[in-house]
Amino acid sequence: MKSVVSFDRFDLKILVRLQREGRCSNVDLAEAVGLSPSPCLLRTKRMQEVGLIRSYGADIALEKLGDHVIVFSEVTLGSHTPHDFRKFEQAAAKHEEIVECYNVSGGYDYLLKIVAPGVGYFQALMDQMLEDDMGIERFASRIVLRQPLNRREYPLGIIANRKRWE
């Protein structure tokens, strides 16, 4: 299990605000969370240093770039040794179209989120992955038709407090 980083309510407020607006200035951030700029900056830098804040990025509107498909693929490996998992994960990381990869429990080993310019491209990618001998025994794919909900923010208050359902 990974180590949990200690934080207080001000750190949580900073995280919630940065999820919504990562480009806000430190002065605006400090004002929004009720701190003066200097302690706010120190807290933000500390959370970056301990790895709580991994990066900052832009939310890209893919539909404005051109046609694309989002596909979720359930992948089952033929063998289940630690070496087989590492081999698959290293090979998957080489395909930039795989934007998320989860090792999951249940009826298959991995859930992949793949973004491709079209269905034909996606099929060629899967054919290539099978030829590359990544250890895939079988896969099943689901093409996303629409996305009625897309939260970019984690429920930090619920995770931090763990009081909602417990």
C-alpha positions as CSV (number, residue, x, y, z in Angstrom):
1,M,0.0,0.0,0.0
2,K,1.3,3.5,-0.8
3,S,2.0,5.9,2.0
4,V,-0.7,8.4,2.7
5,V,0.4,12.1,2.8
6,S,-0.8,14.1,5.8
7,F,-2.7,17.2,5.0
8,D,-5.2,19.6,6.6
9,R,-8.4,21.4,5.5
10,F,-6.4,24.2,3.9
11,D,-4.4,21.7,1.8
12,L,-7.7,20.1,0.8
13,K,-9.1,23.4,-0.2
14,I,-6.0,24.1,-2.3
15,L,-6.4,20.7,-4.0
16,V,-10.0,21.2,-4.7
17,R,-9.4,24.6,-6.3
18,L,-6.4,23.4,-8.3
19,Q,-8.5,20.6,-9.8
20,R,-11.0,23.2,-11.1
21,E,-8.5,25.8,-12.1
22,G,-4.9,24.7,-12.3
23,R,-3.8,27.9,-14.0
24,C,-4.9,30.3,-11.2
25,S,-2.3,32.5,-9.8
26,N,-1.0,31.9,-6.3
27,V,-2.6,35.1,-5.1
28,D,-6.0,34.1,-6.5
29,L,-5.5,30.6,-5.0
30,A,-4.6,32.0,-1.6
31,E,-7.6,34.3,-1.6
32,A,-9.9,31.5,-2.6
33,V,-8.8,29.2,0.2
34,G,-8.4,31.8,3.0
35,L,-4.6,32.0,3.3
36,S,-2.0,34.6,2.6
37,P,0.1,34.1,-0.6
38,S,3.3,32.9,1.1
39,P,1.9,30.1,3.2
40,C,-0.3,29.1,0.3
41,L,2.7,28.8,-2.0
42,L,4.6,26.8,0.6
43,R,1.8,24.3,1.0
44,T,1.4,23.9,-2.8
45,K,5.1,23.3,-3.3
46,R,5.1,20.8,-0.4
47,M,2.2,18.9,-2.0
48,Q,4.1,18.9,-5.3
49,E,7.3,17.7,-3.6
50,V,5.6,14.8,-1.9
51,G,3.8,13.8,-5.1
52,L,0.3,14.6,-4.0
53,I,0.1,17.0,-6.9
54,R,1.6,15.1,-9.9
55,S,1.1,17.6,-12.7
56,Y,-0.9,20.3,-14.3
57,G,-2.6,20.0,-17.6
58,A,-5.2,21.2,-20.1
59,D,-8.6,19.6,-20.7
60,I,-8.6,19.3,-24.5
61,A,-11.8,19.3,-26.5
62,L,-11.0,16.4,-28.8
63,E,-14.2,16.9,-30.8
64,K,-12.7,20.3,-32.0
65,L,-9.6,18.6,-33.3
66,G,-11.4,16.1,-35.6
67,D,-13.1,12.8,-35.7
68,H,-12.1,10.2,-33.1
69,V,-13.3,7.3,-31.2
70,I,-12.9,6.4,-27.5
71,V,-12.8,2.7,-26.9
72,F,-12.7,0.7,-23.7
73,S,-11.0,-2.7,-24.2
74,E,-11.1,-5.6,-21.7
75,V,-7.9,-7.5,-22.1
76,T,-7.2,-11.0,-20.7
77,L,-3.7,-12.3,-20.6
78,G,-2.8,-15.9,-21.5
79,S,-0.5,-16.3,-18.5
80,H,-0.5,-14.6,-15.1
81,T,3.0,-14.4,-13.7
82,P,4.5,-11.1,-12.5
83,H,6.7,-11.2,-15.6
84,D,3.6,-11.5,-17.9
85,F,2.0,-8.5,-16.2
86,R,5.2,-6.4,-16.5
87,K,5.6,-7.4,-20.1
88,F,2.1,-6.3,-21.0
89,E,2.3,-3.1,-19.1
90,Q,5.6,-2.1,-20.7
91,A,4.3,-2.9,-24.2
92,A,1.0,-1.0,-23.6
93,A,3.0,2.1,-22.5
94,K,4.6,2.2,-25.9
95,H,1.2,2.9,-27.6
96,E,0.3,6.5,-27.0
97,E,-3.3,5.8,-28.1
98,I,-3.7,3.9,-24.8
99,V,-4.4,6.8,-22.5
100,E,-5.4,4.8,-19.4
101,C,-4.6,1.3,-18.3
102,Y,-6.0,-0.4,-15.2
103,N,-5.1,-3.8,-13.8
104,V,-8.5,-5.0,-12.5
105,S,-10.2,-7.8,-10.7
106,G,-13.0,-9.9,-12.2
107,G,-13.4,-11.6,-15.6
108,Y,-10.4,-10.0,-17.3
109,D,-7.0,-8.6,-16.4
110,Y,-6.8,-5.0,-17.8
111,L,-9.2,-2.3,-18.8
112,L,-7.8,0.0,-21.4
113,K,-9.1,3.4,-22.5
114,I,-8.0,4.0,-26.1
115,V,-8.4,7.1,-28.1
116,A,-8.0,6.7,-31.9
117,P,-8.9,8.7,-35.0
118,G,-11.4,6.1,-36.1
119,V,-12.6,2.5,-35.8
120,G,-10.3,1.3,-38.6
121,Y,-7.3,2.8,-36.8
122,F,-8.4,1.2,-33.5
123,Q,-8.7,-2.2,-35.2
124,A,-5.2,-1.9,-36.8
125,L,-3.8,-1.0,-33.3
126,M,-5.4,-4.1,-31.7
127,D,-4.1,-6.2,-34.6
128,Q,-0.6,-4.8,-34.0
129,M,-0.9,-5.4,-30.3
130,L,-1.8,-9.0,-30.9
131,E,1.1,-9.4,-33.4
132,D,3.5,-7.8,-30.9
133,D,3.1,-10.8,-28.6
134,M,2.1,-8.7,-25.5
135,G,0.6,-11.9,-24.0
136,I,-3.0,-11.1,-24.9
137,E,-5.2,-14.2,-25.0
138,R,-8.4,-12.3,-25.8
139,F,-10.0,-8.9,-25.7
140,A,-13.4,-7.4,-25.9
141,S,-14.0,-3.8,-26.9
142,R,-16.7,-1.2,-26.3
143,I,-16.9,1.9,-28.5
144,V,-18.1,5.0,-26.6
145,L,-21.2,6.4,-28.3
146,R,-21.6,9.5,-26.1
147,Q,-20.3,10.7,-22.7
148,P,-23.2,12.0,-20.6
149,L,-21.0,12.6,-17.6
150,N,-17.3,13.6,-17.5
151,R,-16.0,14.7,-14.1
152,R,-12.5,15.9,-14.2
153,E,-12.4,16.4,-10.5
154,Y,-12.0,13.7,-7.9
155,P,-14.3,13.7,-4.8
156,L,-11.5,14.8,-2.5
157,G,-13.7,15.8,0.4
158,I,-15.3,12.3,0.4
159,I,-12.0,10.5,0.0
160,A,-10.3,12.6,2.7
161,N,-13.1,12.4,5.2
162,R,-14.5,8.9,4.4
163,K,-17.7,9.8,6.2
164,R,-20.3,9.6,3.5
165,W,-21.0,5.9,3.5
166,E,-19.0,4.5,6.4
